[in-house]
Amino acid sequence: MEKRVIVILGPTCSGKTSLSLLLAKSLNSEVISADSRQIYKVLSIGTAKPTELELKIAKHHFVDLLNPDEDYNVSRFEIEALKIIDEIHKLNKIPIVVGGSGLYIKAIVEGLWNDVDTDSAFRQKLMEEKEEFGNQFLYDKLVKVDSKSAETMLPQNYKRVIRALEVFHLTGKSLVDFHQEHKRKSDYVFYQFGLDWKREVLYNNIDKRVDEMIQDGLVDEVKSILEMGYSPELNSLNTVGYKEIISYLNGEYDIERAIELIKRNTRRFAKRQLTWFRKDENIKWFAINDKNEIPLIADAIIGNFR
């Protein structure tokens, strides 16, 4: 019997959490979060983390595991997530992976390959350029030499940008090409499902969610995190929603401008997510115009796994 895994993916604000909970409850299964920020404690409102009630509906993995100053990476996630998938299968359950972090999902479904040497001198040079000119400067360099890899990451993810530049420097090849050439062989069969919104409706959903986050206390959440002694320079806080509020608290602009930037940057992030996922022909997309349609989509998926 094939070892099946359900994967629910899509851009931010597309209803992935709601869909995954319906599936987990109906199939009596467990959820594996493929979100690179929900793994951190105290980052809740800005990451749209499942609520306490939602976490009680189904067991969740990779939610609230680490402090904001603890390092975590996709390679570690791949190893740990596959172990949990195996444990869930031993319970005769179908694991449900849900998230919008394209690289994390790719790590589970295909595997990552990162066996290129490092060049400490070259990496140090890039870090010095980052400190002097900023993240965007490094990102622009990557766009010029490896636009394919640049499309899969954001300028603020400078560690990934530096790694992609390093791989190109050492090999003359794109990091994306290396990953494609060295896909992991797997015993699992992954069924990937995406939620496909019209762009203008998705953007409207994003604007509403940002307003809700502000009303729910995002500013106070960020203040609390900083008051705990966590540095605003942490990679975990270099995230849409948190970085704009930090700038607001630093007096760089008023709250109205912060909200405007969060909405704009979240829309841009969603566009990048869609660009990533659209390249995978193995994803089955469900057209959706209203979140009330999610139960119907859940029923359609469940029908394949009874």
Secondary structure as GFF3:
##gff-version 3
##sequence-region A 1 306
A	DSSP	beta_strand	3	9	.	.	.	ID=ss1
A	DSSP	alpha_helix	16	27	.	.	.	ID=ss2
A	DSSP	beta_strand	31	33	.	.	.	ID=ss3
A	DSSP	alpha_helix	52	57	.	.	.	ID=ss4
A	DSSP	beta_strand	60	61	.	.	.	ID=ss5
A	DSSP	alpha_helix	74	90	.	.	.	ID=ss6
A	DSSP	beta_strand	96	99	.	.	.	ID=ss7
A	DSSP	alpha_helix	102	109	.	.	.	ID=ss8
A	DSSP	alpha_helix	120	133	.	.	.	ID=ss9
A	DSSP	alpha_helix	135	145	.	.	.	ID=ss10
A	DSSP	alpha_helix	147	150	.	.	.	ID=ss11
A	DSSP	alpha_helix	158	171	.	.	.	ID=ss12
A	DSSP	alpha_helix	175	181	.	.	.	ID=ss13
A	DSSP	beta_strand	188	197	.	.	.	ID=ss14
A	DSSP	alpha_helix	199	216	.	.	.	ID=ss15
A	DSSP	alpha_helix	218	227	.	.	.	ID=ss16
A	DSSP	three_ten_helix	235	237	.	.	.	ID=ss17
A	DSSP	alpha_helix	242	249	.	.	.	ID=ss18
A	DSSP	alpha_helix	255	278	.	.	.	ID=ss19
A	DSSP	beta_strand	283	288	.	.	.	ID=ss20
A	DSSP	three_ten_helix	291	293	.	.	.	ID=ss21
A	DSSP	alpha_helix	294	302	.	.	.	ID=ss22
###
